[in-house]
Amino acid sequence: MVWSKESREKQSNRFLNPFKVIDYRGEVIAVYKNSVQAEREGGFQSNAIRQVLNGRSKTHRGFQFIRISVDEYLEYVGE
């Protein structure tokens, strides 16, 4: 079964798996609620992000991805 882009996005919006994006200088450049949002807004590949978050890769496009708590995510986005 192949999921359509709309189906994947709808499914991913149900889950909040926040993470921050760190550049080579160690600065936080973005915070996303899940890998699909990062793919849509940041131009990253969601499967590559998940590989970094799960420890199978160290970086994606030169950026590190680090899981954060939902509370920390809400502080970053101001909710």
C-alpha positions, 0 to 999 in steps of 0.5 A: 500500500502506498500512502498519498501525501495528503494521507501521510500529512493527516496521519502525522498531524495526529502525532507530536514528536517535536525536535530541534534542528542544530547547525554546525555552530551548535545554534538552534535554527528551527523547531518542528512538531514532526518530520512531515512539517520539517519536510514541508517547511524546511525542505528536509527529507522526513525519512532522513530526519527519522534516521538521525533521531533514531541514531542510525545517522549523525546528520542530514544535510549537515544538520543535527536533529535532537528530540525535545519534550512537548513542553520545550516545543511549546516554549519555542513556538510560544504557545 
